[in-house]
Amino acid sequence: MHKENEIQEELREGGFPKFKRSLKSNVWLFLATVTYLVTLFQLQEHPEWSPALRVALALLPVLPGLVYLWVLWGTFKALDELERRIQQEAWAVAFGGTVLISTVMNVLSAHGIGFEKYPHGLELGGAYIAVFFCWCLGVAQAKARYS
């Protein structure tokens, strides 16, 4: 059965397909964030570990992040035209906002104006948070426009 048919069936039965899909994708985002925090803590606590192990641990959060993107893509394909347009606008805001935040942080840090604590920019966890925050703003803005 196609994903679109499953969603239509859930709607006829009075289900909440958007909530179920959001929960499924957000579980992977949560796992990516938790994995990032755990590996960050482990890497800070054990600087003596081999470089190969450190690189493997540093890249470990990318795996659930990729699964998150895969689930998100499947969810996106199953949306109706209006919801798809809202998500396109929200992701455009998320992309642009994250690039803007990262650029401002790097420029200010390069000139010694704040952000000395973050010499490498947002890093992975900060990027996840910035994307999520900007995406929420984009969804709110797009929904306000179309409602």
PyMOL commands that set and color helices and strands:
alter all, ss='L'
color gray80, all
select helices_A, chain A and resi 3-12+17-45+51-59+62-77+81-110+123-146
alter helices_A, ss='H'
color red, helices_A
deselect
rebuild
show_as cartoon
